[in-house]
């Protein structure tokens, strides 16, 4: 099952020691011998099974979490914070184990997996700190007849549905604020990458967080899970990261019991490079925004707009950088681009590239898969892409840079906003006034200005339009798991 160990047109194989460490971590999970199969995207090798739970199992998990949640909500903010701090410490101590596990089941490079561990653990630390800073207010009513007191309380049992592309960070970004607010949780990880969630929750229990409080449910029937759990009266919150069509279905189910919802949905991020951009900075930012996580990121640069005056130099240098990227197993020592998640993703890259070429795009590098086991697609640059191409209208989720050229600021703002999505956007310009003015006019929830990786645990992450509802991260992320309560304290005038 190993890949050919060369850099260039062939693929880099996994380092045997790295494979051994990843598999040793999997052994600690004590998983069943059958159930839902989990495969290594780089080889197609079966690496584990996880339980395939039905609706009754899911409702049992709801009951267990709900029961444990009453005691957890009664803990002081400091007690919840201390438990989260302990979890954070264990996650950090197991950075290498988690990173190797992520690369094994998801396919990204070890360098990127280590970056995800840093990002994912930052959420646990952040919400450990936020737990002891609950918002509230005390102020007189305008008529002087009462005082107004506002307090926060846990929203209740939260169902957290996470995607496969960031298996640690998407879990901790939801679990940590829920626990900080005093909520129990039922977590359903994607079946492609469930192992990291199991390991992270195992560490949470070792840190002293009650085992019943975080219930992990894996299932091959996501629809049945959602229909049974989201209509249960004990559930009061759902947080989902995934596609917009699935998000809409979950919103319909959540409406039955009027659940609090957080939806981080699809993206179609524009990345704009103006003539006055610092070329090196723009290239580095574009490279990161496009190839981070193999392009499998909801905030990845989907539509790249480059102004005419800088376009030839920018495209030439970006193409050269893409052509030099070594591809192979995420556990390979020199890999810079790992496998895509599955064969369907490779097929999608082929289809998007062929459609763009049929509409007149120029293929400058890449545009092919590899004759091997595994799910690889070469870093690809397409220039002069037609605006009606599928690669422009759809979320790519892969290593294809689709470039369009533009002349004026007004033109590119119109092009950038011509989508139903509004998650992230990027602007590169040395003129700060221009950068901020353009950013203000882009219809997105997240903006990267002269940088390609805007995510931060201390910042609110989320989109507008059909890219979602609510925010994760920052102080705003804690509020998603809290109810605001208002006490009216009567004041009788004396004297």
C-alpha positions as CSV (number, residue, x, y, z in Angstrom):
1,X,0.0,0.0,0.0
2,X,3.0,2.4,0.1
3,X,3.5,5.2,-2.4
4,X,6.6,5.8,-4.5
5,X,9.1,7.9,-2.4
6,X,10.1,10.7,-4.8
7,X,9.4,14.4,-5.1
8,X,8.0,15.7,-8.4
9,X,5.6,13.9,-10.7
10,X,5.5,11.0,-8.3
11,X,4.3,10.9,-4.7
12,X,6.0,10.9,-1.3
13,X,5.4,7.9,0.9
14,X,4.6,7.9,4.6
15,X,7.5,7.7,7.1
16,X,7.2,4.3,8.8
17,X,7.8,5.8,12.3
18,X,5.1,8.4,11.7
19,X,2.7,5.7,10.7
20,X,3.6,3.6,13.8
21,X,2.9,6.6,16.1
22,X,-0.5,7.3,14.5
23,X,-1.5,3.7,14.7
24,X,-0.4,3.5,18.3
25,X,-2.8,6.3,19.2
26,X,-5.6,4.5,17.4
27,X,-4.9,1.5,19.5
28,X,-5.6,3.5,22.7
29,X,-9.1,4.2,21.6
30,X,-10.2,0.5,22.0
31,X,-12.5,0.7,19.0
32,X,-14.7,-2.2,17.7
33,X,-13.6,-4.6,15.1
34,X,-16.6,-3.7,12.8
35,X,-18.9,-0.8,12.2
36,X,-18.1,2.3,10.1
37,X,-14.8,1.9,8.3
38,X,-12.2,4.7,8.5
39,X,-9.6,4.8,5.7
40,X,-6.3,6.6,5.2
41,X,-6.9,8.9,2.3
42,X,-3.3,8.6,1.1
43,X,-3.5,4.9,0.5
44,X,-7.1,3.8,0.9
45,X,-5.9,1.5,3.7
46,X,-8.5,0.6,6.4
47,X,-7.2,1.9,9.6
48,X,-10.1,1.5,12.1
49,X,-13.8,1.0,12.6
50,X,-16.0,3.2,14.8
51,X,-19.5,2.3,16.2
52,X,-22.4,2.6,13.8
53,X,-25.1,3.9,16.2
54,X,-28.8,4.1,15.6
55,X,-31.5,6.5,16.7
56,X,-32.1,4.7,20.0
57,X,-28.4,4.9,20.8
58,X,-28.4,8.6,19.9
59,X,-31.3,9.3,22.2
60,X,-29.6,7.4,25.0
61,X,-26.6,9.7,24.5
62,X,-29.0,12.6,24.8
63,X,-30.4,11.3,28.1
64,X,-26.9,10.7,29.5
65,X,-25.6,14.1,28.6
66,X,-28.8,15.8,29.8
67,X,-28.6,14.1,33.2
68,X,-24.9,15.1,33.6
69,X,-25.6,18.6,32.5
70,X,-27.6,19.5,35.6
71,X,-24.6,19.0,37.8
72,X,-22.3,20.7,35.4
73,X,-24.5,23.8,35.1
74,X,-24.4,24.0,38.9
75,X,-20.6,24.2,39.0
76,X,-19.0,27.6,39.5
77,X,-17.4,29.4,36.5
78,X,-14.1,28.8,38.1
79,X,-14.6,25.1,38.4
80,X,-15.6,24.8,34.8
81,X,-12.6,27.0,33.8
82,X,-10.2,24.8,35.8
83,X,-11.5,21.6,34.0
84,X,-11.0,23.3,30.6
85,X,-7.5,24.4,31.6
86,X,-6.7,20.8,32.5
87,X,-8.0,19.6,29.2
88,X,-6.0,22.2,27.4
89,X,-2.8,21.0,29.1
90,X,-3.4,17.4,28.1
91,X,-4.1,18.4,24.5
92,X,-0.8,20.3,24.3
93,X,1.1,17.5,25.9
94,X,-0.3,15.2,23.2
95,X,0.4,17.5,20.3
96,X,2.4,15.0,18.3
97,X,0.0,12.1,18.9
98,X,-3.0,14.3,17.8
99,X,-1.1,15.7,14.8
100,X,-0.1,12.2,13.6
101,X,-3.7,11.0,14.1
102,X,-5.1,13.9,12.1
103,X,-2.7,13.3,9.2
104,X,-3.5,9.5,9.2
105,X,-7.3,9.9,9.0
106,X,-7.7,13.2,7.1
107,X,-4.6,13.3,4.8
108,X,-3.2,16.7,5.5
109,X,0.6,17.2,6.1
110,X,2.1,16.9,9.6
111,X,3.0,20.5,9.5
112,X,-0.6,21.5,8.9
113,X,-1.8,19.0,11.5
114,X,0.5,20.5,14.1
115,X,-0.9,23.9,13.1
116,X,-4.4,22.6,13.6
117,X,-3.5,21.3,17.1
118,X,-2.3,24.8,18.0
119,X,-5.5,26.4,16.6
120,X,-7.8,23.8,18.1
121,X,-6.2,23.9,21.6
122,X,-6.4,27.7,21.5
123,X,-10.2,27.4,21.7
124,X,-10.0,25.4,24.8
125,X,-7.7,27.8,26.5
126,X,-9.7,30.8,25.3
127,X,-13.0,29.5,26.7
128,X,-11.3,28.4,29.9
129,X,-10.5,32.1,30.3
130,X,-13.9,33.3,29.1
131,X,-15.8,31.0,31.5
132,X,-14.9,33.3,34.4
133,X,-15.9,36.5,32.5
134,X,-19.6,36.0,31.9
135,X,-21.4,39.0,30.5
136,X,-24.1,40.9,32.5
137,X,-25.3,44.3,33.3
138,X,-27.0,46.4,36.0
139,X,-28.5,49.7,35.3
140,X,-31.5,51.9,36.3
141,X,-34.6,51.9,34.2
142,X,-35.2,55.3,32.4
143,X,-38.2,56.1,34.6
144,X,-36.3,55.5,37.8
145,X,-38.9,53.1,39.1
146,X,-36.8,50.0,38.8
147,X,-33.3,48.6,38.3
148,X,-32.5,46.3,35.3
149,X,-30.3,43.3,36.0
150,X,-29.3,41.0,33.1
151,X,-27.6,37.7,33.7
152,X,-26.5,34.7,31.5
153,X,-27.5,31.1,31.9
154,X,-26.6,27.9,30.0
155,X,-28.9,27.4,26.9
156,X,-29.1,23.7,27.7
157,X,-28.1,20.5,25.9
158,X,-26.2,21.2,22.7
159,X,-25.9,19.0,19.6
160,X,-22.7,19.6,17.8
161,X,-22.2,18.3,14.3
162,X,-18.6,18.7,13.0
163,X,-17.0,18.3,9.5
164,X,-14.1,16.1,8.4
165,X,-11.6,18.8,7.3
166,X,-10.5,20.1,10.7
167,X,-11.3,17.2,13.0
168,X,-9.8,18.7,16.2
169,X,-10.4,22.4,15.7
170,X,-14.0,22.1,14.6
171,X,-14.7,19.9,17.7
172,X,-13.0,22.1,20.2
173,X,-14.4,25.3,18.7
174,X,-17.9,23.9,19.6
175,X,-17.3,21.8,22.7
176,X,-15.2,24.3,24.6
177,X,-17.7,27.3,24.6
178,X,-20.5,24.9,25.4
179,X,-18.8,23.5,28.4
180,X,-17.6,27.0,29.5
181,X,-21.2,28.2,29.4
182,X,-22.4,25.2,31.5
183,X,-24.0,23.1,28.7
184,X,-23.7,19.3,28.1
185,X,-23.1,18.2,24.6
186,X,-23.7,15.4,22.1
187,X,-21.0,15.5,19.4
188,X,-21.4,13.8,16.0
189,X,-18.1,13.9,14.1
190,X,-17.9,13.2,10.4
191,X,-17.5,9.5,9.7
192,X,-14.5,10.2,7.5
193,X,-12.5,11.6,10.4
194,X,-14.0,10.5,13.8
195,X,-10.8,9.2,15.5
196,X,-9.5,12.6,16.5
197,X,-12.7,13.5,18.2
198,X,-12.7,10.2,20.1
199,X,-9.1,10.9,21.2
200,X,-9.7,14.5,22.2
201,X,-12.8,13.5,24.3
202,X,-10.8,10.7,25.9
203,X,-8.3,13.4,27.0
204,X,-11.1,15.6,28.3
205,X,-12.2,12.7,30.6
206,X,-8.7,12.2,31.8
207,X,-8.6,15.9,32.6
208,X,-11.6,15.5,35.0
209,X,-14.5,16.5,32.8
210,X,-17.3,14.1,33.5
211,X,-17.5,11.3,31.0
212,X,-21.2,11.5,30.6
213,X,-21.1,15.2,29.8
214,X,-19.6,14.8,26.3
215,X,-21.3,12.1,24.3
216,X,-19.7,11.1,21.0
217,X,-22.1,9.5,18.5
218,X,-20.9,8.1,15.1
219,X,-23.5,6.9,12.7
220,X,-23.8,6.0,9.0
221,X,-27.3,7.5,8.9
222,X,-27.0,11.2,9.6
223,X,-30.5,11.9,8.5
224,X,-32.0,9.6,11.1
225,X,-29.7,11.0,13.8
226,X,-30.8,14.5,13.1
227,X,-34.5,13.7,12.9
228,X,-34.5,11.9,16.2
229,X,-32.2,14.1,18.2
230,X,-33.1,17.6,17.0
231,X,-36.8,17.0,17.7
232,X,-36.1,15.7,21.2
233,X,-37.4,18.2,23.8
234,X,-34.2,17.9,25.9
235,X,-32.1,19.4,23.1
236,X,-32.0,23.2,23.1
237,X,-29.2,24.0,20.8
238,X,-27.6,22.8,17.5
239,X,-24.3,23.9,16.0
240,X,-23.4,22.6,12.6
241,X,-20.5,23.1,10.2
242,X,-21.0,21.8,6.7
243,X,-22.7,22.5,3.5
244,X,-25.5,25.0,3.0
245,X,-28.1,22.4,1.7
246,X,-27.6,20.3,4.8
247,X,-27.7,23.4,7.0
248,X,-31.1,24.3,5.6
249,X,-32.4,20.8,6.4
250,X,-31.2,21.1,10.0
251,X,-32.8,24.6,10.3
252,X,-36.1,23.1,9.3
253,X,-35.8,20.4,12.0
254,X,-34.6,22.9,14.6
255,X,-37.7,25.0,14.0
256,X,-40.0,22.3,15.5
257,X,-38.8,23.1,19.1
258,X,-37.4,26.5,18.3
259,X,-33.8,25.6,18.9
260,X,-30.9,28.0,19.2
261,X,-28.8,27.5,16.0
262,X,-25.3,28.2,14.9
263,X,-24.7,27.4,11.2
264,X,-21.2,27.7,9.6
265,X,-22.0,26.8,6.0
266,X,-20.6,27.0,2.5
267,X,-18.2,29.5,1.2
268,X,-17.0,31.0,-2.1
269,X,-14.3,33.3,-1.0
270,X,-13.0,36.1,-3.3
271,X,-9.3,37.0,-3.0
272,X,-8.5,40.4,-4.6
273,X,-5.0,41.5,-5.6
274,X,-4.6,45.1,-6.6
275,X,-1.8,46.6,-8.7
276,X,-0.4,48.3,-5.7
277,X,-0.1,45.1,-3.6
278,X,3.2,44.0,-2.2
279,X,3.8,41.2,-4.7
280,X,5.7,38.8,-2.3
281,X,3.1,39.4,0.4
282,X,0.2,38.8,-2.0
283,X,1.9,35.6,-3.3
284,X,2.5,34.2,0.2
285,X,-1.1,35.1,1.2
286,X,-2.7,33.6,-1.8
287,X,-0.6,30.4,-1.6
288,X,-1.7,30.0,2.1
289,X,-5.4,30.9,1.4
290,X,-5.6,28.5,-1.5
291,X,-3.4,25.5,-0.5
292,X,-4.0,25.5,3.3
293,X,-5.5,22.1,4.2
294,X,-5.1,21.1,0.5
295,X,-7.7,23.7,-0.4
296,X,-10.2,21.8,1.7
297,X,-11.3,24.8,3.8
298,X,-14.5,26.7,3.8
299,X,-12.6,30.0,3.9
300,X,-10.1,28.9,1.2
301,X,-9.6,31.3,-1.7
302,X,-12.1,30.2,-4.3
303,X,-12.1,33.0,-6.8
304,X,-8.8,34.9,-7.3
305,X,-9.1,38.3,-8.9
306,X,-5.9,40.0,-10.0
307,X,-5.7,43.5,-11.4
308,X,-4.3,43.9,-14.9
309,X,-1.1,45.8,-14.0
310,X,0.3,43.1,-11.7
311,X,-1.4,40.1,-13.2
312,X,1.3,38.7,-15.5
313,X,4.0,38.8,-12.8
314,X,1.6,37.4,-10.1
315,X,0.4,34.6,-12.3
316,X,3.8,33.6,-13.4
317,X,5.3,33.4,-9.9
318,X,2.2,31.7,-8.4
319,X,2.4,29.1,-11.1
320,X,6.1,28.5,-10.4
321,X,5.4,28.0,-6.7
322,X,2.5,25.6,-7.3
323,X,4.6,23.6,-9.7
324,X,7.2,23.0,-7.0
325,X,4.9,21.7,-4.3
326,X,5.9,18.1,-3.3
327,X,2.8,15.9,-3.1
328,X,2.2,12.7,-1.1
329,X,1.2,11.1,2.2
330,X,0.6,13.6,5.0
331,X,2.9,11.5,7.1
332,X,5.8,11.9,4.6
333,X,8.8,13.8,5.7
334,X,8.9,16.3,2.9
335,X,5.2,16.5,1.8
336,X,3.7,20.0,1.4
337,X,0.4,18.9,-0.1
338,X,-1.4,15.8,1.2
339,X,-4.3,13.7,-0.1
340,X,-7.8,14.8,-0.7
341,X,-10.4,13.2,1.6
342,X,-11.7,10.7,-0.9
343,X,-11.9,9.6,-4.5
344,X,-15.1,11.7,-5.1
345,X,-13.0,14.8,-4.3
346,X,-10.5,13.9,-6.9
347,X,-13.3,13.3,-9.4
348,X,-14.7,16.7,-8.6
349,X,-11.3,18.4,-9.2
350,X,-11.2,16.8,-12.7
351,X,-14.7,17.9,-13.5
352,X,-14.1,21.5,-12.4
353,X,-10.9,21.7,-14.3
354,X,-12.3,20.2,-17.5
355,X,-15.3,22.6,-17.3
356,X,-13.0,25.6,-16.9
357,X,-10.9,24.6,-19.9
358,X,-13.9,24.0,-22.0
359,X,-14.9,27.6,-21.3
360,X,-11.6,29.0,-22.4
361,X,-9.4,28.9,-19.3
362,X,-5.6,28.4,-19.6
363,X,-4.0,25.5,-17.7
364,X,-0.6,26.7,-16.4
365,X,0.3,23.8,-14.1
366,X,-1.3,20.7,-12.6
367,X,-4.7,19.6,-13.8
368,X,-4.1,15.9,-13.2
369,X,-4.3,13.2,-10.6
370,X,-1.8,10.4,-10.0
371,X,-1.6,6.8,-11.1
372,X,-1.5,5.4,-7.6
373,X,-3.6,4.3,-4.7
374,X,-4.8,7.3,-2.7
375,X,-6.7,10.4,-3.5
376,X,-4.3,13.0,-4.9
377,X,-4.7,16.0,-7.2
378,X,-1.8,18.1,-8.4
379,X,-1.7,21.8,-7.4
380,X,-3.4,23.5,-10.3
381,X,-3.4,27.0,-11.7
382,X,-6.1,28.1,-14.2
383,X,-5.7,31.6,-15.7
384,X,-8.3,33.7,-17.5
385,X,-11.2,31.7,-16.1
386,X,-14.6,32.5,-17.4
387,X,-16.9,33.9,-14.7
388,X,-19.7,31.4,-15.5
389,X,-17.3,28.4,-15.0
390,X,-18.2,25.9,-12.3
391,X,-14.9,26.5,-10.6
392,X,-16.1,30.1,-10.0
393,X,-19.8,29.4,-9.1
394,X,-19.2,26.4,-6.9
395,X,-17.1,25.8,-3.8
396,X,-13.9,24.1,-5.0
397,X,-12.6,22.4,-1.8
398,X,-9.3,21.4,-3.5
399,X,-5.9,22.7,-4.8
400,X,-7.2,24.6,-7.8
401,X,-6.3,28.3,-8.1
402,X,-8.9,29.9,-10.5
403,X,-7.7,33.3,-11.6
404,X,-9.7,36.1,-13.2
405,X,-8.3,39.5,-14.2
406,X,-10.0,42.8,-13.6
407,X,-9.5,46.5,-14.4
408,X,-11.3,48.7,-11.8
409,X,-12.2,48.6,-8.1
410,X,-15.9,48.9,-8.8
411,X,-15.7,46.0,-11.3
412,X,-14.0,43.6,-8.8
413,X,-16.4,44.5,-5.9
414,X,-19.3,43.6,-8.2
415,X,-17.7,40.3,-9.2
416,X,-16.8,39.4,-5.6
417,X,-20.3,40.0,-4.3
418,X,-21.9,38.0,-7.2
419,X,-22.6,34.9,-5.1
420,X,-25.1,33.7,-2.6
421,X,-22.3,32.9,-0.1
422,X,-20.6,35.3,2.2
423,X,-18.2,33.6,4.5
424,X,-14.7,35.0,3.9
425,X,-12.8,37.4,1.6
426,X,-9.2,38.6,1.1
427,X,-7.8,42.0,-0.1
428,X,-4.2,42.7,-0.9
429,X,-3.2,46.3,-1.3
430,X,-0.5,48.6,0.2
431,X,-3.1,51.4,0.3
432,X,-4.8,50.9,3.7
433,X,-7.6,53.2,2.8
434,X,-8.3,51.2,-0.3
435,X,-8.1,47.9,1.5
436,X,-10.5,49.0,4.2
437,X,-12.9,50.6,1.9
438,X,-13.1,47.5,-0.3
439,X,-13.3,45.3,2.7
440,X,-16.3,47.3,4.0
441,X,-18.1,46.8,0.7
442,X,-17.5,43.0,0.5
443,X,-20.4,41.0,1.7
444,X,-18.6,38.5,3.9
445,X,-18.3,37.8,7.6
446,X,-14.5,37.4,7.7
447,X,-11.9,39.6,5.9
448,X,-8.2,38.9,5.5
449,X,-6.3,42.1,4.7
450,X,-2.8,41.4,3.3
451,X,-2.8,37.9,4.8
452,X,-4.2,34.6,3.9
453,X,-5.1,32.9,7.2
454,X,-7.5,35.1,9.1
455,X,-8.8,32.6,11.6
456,X,-8.1,33.2,15.3
457,X,-9.7,31.7,18.5
458,X,-10.1,35.2,19.9
459,X,-12.2,36.4,16.9
460,X,-15.8,35.7,15.9
461,X,-15.8,33.3,12.9
462,X,-18.9,33.1,10.7
463,X,-20.6,34.3,7.5
464,X,-23.4,36.3,6.1
465,X,-26.0,35.5,3.4
466,X,-26.2,31.7,2.8
467,X,-22.9,31.1,4.6
468,X,-24.6,30.8,7.9
469,X,-25.9,32.1,11.2
470,X,-24.1,32.9,14.5
471,X,-20.4,33.1,15.4
472,X,-17.8,30.7,16.8
473,X,-14.7,32.0,18.6
474,X,-14.2,35.2,20.6
475,X,-16.5,36.4,23.3
476,X,-19.4,36.0,20.7
477,X,-18.8,32.3,20.6
478,X,-19.7,31.9,24.3
479,X,-22.9,33.9,23.9
480,X,-24.1,31.3,21.4
481,X,-24.5,28.9,24.3
482,X,-26.1,31.3,26.8
483,X,-29.5,32.7,27.4
484,X,-29.9,36.3,28.4
485,X,-32.2,36.8,31.4
486,X,-33.6,40.1,32.6
487,X,-34.6,40.8,36.2
488,X,-36.8,43.8,36.9
489,X,-36.1,45.0,40.4
490,X,-38.7,47.3,41.7
491,X,-37.5,50.5,43.4
492,X,-39.8,52.5,45.7
493,X,-38.9,56.1,46.0
494,X,-38.4,57.2,49.6
495,X,-37.4,60.5,51.4
